[in-house]
Amino acid sequence: MGELNQLLVPFLTLVTNAELDRNPTVKEEIQASGHDRINAGMYTYPVHQAADILFCKGTVVPVGKDQLPHLELTRTIARRFNERFASGAPVFPEPQALLSKSPAILGLDGSQKMSKSRNNAIDLGASEDETAALVKKAKTDSDRSIRYDPANRPEVSNLLLLIALATNSDPRQVAEEIGDGGSGALKTRLTETLNEYLRPLRRRREELGKDPEHLRDVLRSGIEAARQEAQGTLNEVRHAMNMNL
């Protein structure tokens, strides 16, 4: 949306290079990319994300633990804009984080967060056989006794957590049920659980994919609604900054 790009310019004036340098999520993404030099788009990504949140004046944002620094920068931008340009009538709220019971999930490689871009995730659109193959490669350990111990056995505990999330159960209870079955039993249980949990979602996805024009209509409708919201916010920003022509 062009409106987001227009919000980006004033937002960039409200943050410092030092604040962007300190953002741990950006540092992790740079490290994961394997590049020593990055473009300005990645460097200023947290400010883009702030525009995504504030254009619709979001007050509560569902995020993972790794996104908390982004959200804190969004809160900073909202607060500084209000203080600098709209102290009498604040334009932006300071959004709060909504964390789930499991705000951090490891990737299947066990070494970093689960992320499609890092090739360590399970695609919702994957087939059941593809899911089984992905789970089979997931990192565990050599101890056959399955226990939920995130501090000392993070990889095993992560797979137990995935089972628990998909079955609305306790990962410790899942561990007790698997017992001394080892990583083989754990991965079999996870594969069966995920495929059962995702089966109706995948079926619905397949049904929707048969009518691409309907999907395009839904997307166009959503874009139009978002643009109307963004245009209203952008007008408020221009007014607060005395930029109306």
C-alpha positions in Angstrom: 0.0 0.0 0.0 1.3 3.4 -0.9 -0.1 4.9 2.3 2.2 2.7 4.3 5.2 4.0 2.5 4.1 7.5 3.1 3.8 6.8 6.8 7.2 5.3 6.8 8.9 8.7 6.1 7.8 10.6 9.2 8.2 7.4 11.3 11.9 7.2 10.3 12.5 10.6 11.7 11.3 9.4 15.1 14.0 6.7 15.6 17.8 6.7 15.7 20.3 4.6 14.0 21.4 3.4 17.4 17.9 2.1 18.2 17.8 0.2 14.9 21.3 -1.2 15.6 20.2 -2.6 18.9 17.2 -4.5 17.6 18.0 -8.1 18.3 15.5 -9.5 15.8 17.1 -7.6 12.9 20.5 -8.8 14.1 19.3 -12.4 14.1 17.9 -12.1 10.6 21.1 -10.6 9.3 23.1 -13.4 10.8 20.7 -16.0 9.4 21.0 -14.5 5.9 24.7 -15.1 5.9 25.5 -11.6 4.6 27.9 -9.1 6.2 26.2 -6.2 4.4 22.4 -5.6 4.2 20.2 -3.2 2.3 18.3 -0.4 4.0 15.0 -2.2 3.6 16.0 -5.0 6.0 17.7 -2.5 8.4 14.5 -0.4 8.6 12.1 -3.3 8.6 11.0 -2.7 12.2 9.8 0.8 11.1 7.9 -0.8 8.2 6.3 -3.1 10.7 5.3 -0.1 12.9 3.5 1.4 9.9 1.7 -2.0 9.4 0.4 -1.8 13.0 -0.3 1.9 13.4 -2.0 2.6 10.1 -5.1 0.9 11.5 -4.3 2.1 15.1 -3.9 -1.4 16.4 -4.1 -1.7 20.2 -3.4 -5.4 20.7 -0.9 -7.3 18.5 -0.6 -11.1 18.6 3.2 -11.7 18.4 5.8 -14.3 19.2 8.5 -13.6 21.8 11.0 -12.7 19.1 8.8 -9.9 17.9 8.6 -8.1 21.2 11.5 -5.7 20.3 9.6 -4.7 17.1 6.5 -4.0 19.0 8.4 -2.0 21.6 9.8 0.2 18.8 6.3 0.6 17.5 5.2 1.8 20.9 8.1 4.2 20.9 7.2 5.6 17.5 3.6 6.1 18.5 4.6 7.8 21.7 7.1 10.1 20.1 4.7 11.1 17.3 2.0 12.0 19.8 4.5 14.0 21.9 6.0 15.8 19.0 3.1 16.5 16.7 -0.2 15.7 18.6 0.2 16.3 22.3 -3.3 17.8 22.6 -5.0 15.1 20.6 -2.9 11.9 20.3 -3.2 10.2 16.9 -1.8 6.8 17.8 -2.3 4.3 20.6 0.6 2.4 22.1 -0.2 -1.2 21.2 0.2 -4.0 23.7 1.6 -7.5 23.0 -0.7 -10.5 23.1 1.5 -13.6 23.7 0.2 -17.1 23.6 1.0 -19.8 26.2 3.9 -20.7 23.9 5.5 -17.5 22.7 8.7 -19.2 21.3 8.9 -22.3 19.2 12.1 -23.8 18.0 12.6 -24.8 14.3 12.9 -28.5 13.4 16.7 -28.0 13.4 16.4 -27.2 17.1 18.9 -24.3 16.9 16.7 -21.3 16.1 13.1 -20.1 15.8 10.8 -21.9 13.5 10.7 -19.9 10.2 9.8 -20.7 6.6 12.6 -18.5 5.4 15.1 -20.6 7.5 13.8 -23.8 6.0 13.1 -25.3 9.4 9.3 -25.2 9.5 6.3 -27.3 8.6 4.3 -25.8 5.8 0.6 -25.8 6.5 0.1 -26.7 2.9 2.5 -29.7 3.0 1.1 -33.1 2.3 0.9 -35.8 5.0 3.9 -37.6 3.5 5.9 -34.3 3.3 5.0 -33.6 7.0 6.2 -37.1 8.0 9.5 -36.5 6.1 10.0 -33.1 7.8 9.3 -34.5 11.3 11.6 -37.4 10.6 14.5 -35.0 10.1 13.7 -33.0 13.3 16.6 -32.8 15.8 16.3 -34.7 19.1 18.8 -36.4 21.3 20.0 -39.9 22.2 18.2 -40.4 25.5 15.4 -42.9 25.0 13.5 -41.6 28.0 11.2 -38.8 26.8 10.9 -36.0 29.3 9.7 -32.4 29.0 12.8 -30.4 30.1 13.1 -27.2 28.0 16.3 -26.1 29.7 18.3 -29.3 29.3 16.5 -31.0 26.4 15.2 -28.2 24.2 14.8 -30.2 21.0 12.8 -33.0 22.5 10.8 -30.6 24.6 10.0 -28.6 21.5 8.5 -31.6 19.7 6.5 -32.4 22.9 5.2 -28.8 22.9 4.0 -29.1 19.3 2.0 -32.2 20.2 0.6 -30.5 23.2 -0.4 -27.4 21.2 -2.2 -29.5 18.6 -4.1 -31.6 21.2 -4.7 -28.9 23.8 -2.8 -31.0 26.4 0.2 -30.7 28.7 3.6 -31.5 27.2 4.6 -33.3 30.5 1.6 -35.6 30.2 2.5 -36.3 26.5 6.1 -37.2 27.6 4.8 -39.6 30.2 2.6 -41.3 27.6 5.6 -41.8 25.3 7.8 -42.9 28.2 10.9 -44.8 27.0 9.8 -45.0 23.4 12.7 -42.8 22.3 12.8 -40.2 19.5 11.2 -42.7 17.1 8.0 -42.9 19.1 8.0 -39.2 19.7 8.3 -38.4 16.0 5.6 -40.9 15.1 3.3 -39.3 17.6 4.0 -35.8 16.4 3.5 -36.8 12.7 0.1 -38.4 13.5 -0.9 -35.5 15.7 0.0 -32.8 13.2 -1.6 -34.6 10.2 -4.8 -35.1 12.1 -4.8 -31.5 13.3 -4.1 -30.0 9.9 -6.2 -32.3 7.9 -9.4 -30.1 7.9 -7.3 -27.0 7.3 -5.6 -28.6 4.3 -8.9 -29.9 2.9 -10.4 -26.4 3.1 -7.2 -24.9 1.6 -7.6 -27.3 -1.3 -11.2 -26.4 -1.8 -10.4 -22.6 -1.8 -7.6 -23.2 -4.3 -10.1 -24.4 -6.9 -11.7 -21.0 -7.1 -8.7 -18.5 -7.5 -11.0 -15.7 -8.7 -12.9 -15.8 -5.4 -9.6 -15.6 -3.6 -8.6 -12.6 -5.7 -11.9 -10.9 -4.9 -11.4 -11.5 -1.2 -7.9 -10.1 -1.4 -9.1 -7.0 -3.4 -11.9 -6.4 -0.8 -9.4 -6.6 2.1 -6.9 -4.3 0.4 -9.6 -1.7 -0.3 -10.8 -1.8 3.3 -7.2 -1.5 4.5 -6.5 1.4 2.1 -9.5 3.4 3.3 -8.4 2.9 6.9 -4.8 3.9 6.0 -5.9 7.0 4.1 -7.9 8.2 7.1 -4.8 7.8 9.4 -2.5 9.4 6.8 -4.8 12.4 6.7 -4.6 12.7 10.5 -0.8 12.5 10.3 -0.6 15.2 7.7 -2.9 17.4 9.7 -0.9 16.9 12.9 2.3 17.7 11.0 0.8 20.7 9.2 1.4 19.0 5.9 -2.1 19.5 4.4 -2.1 21.1 1.0 
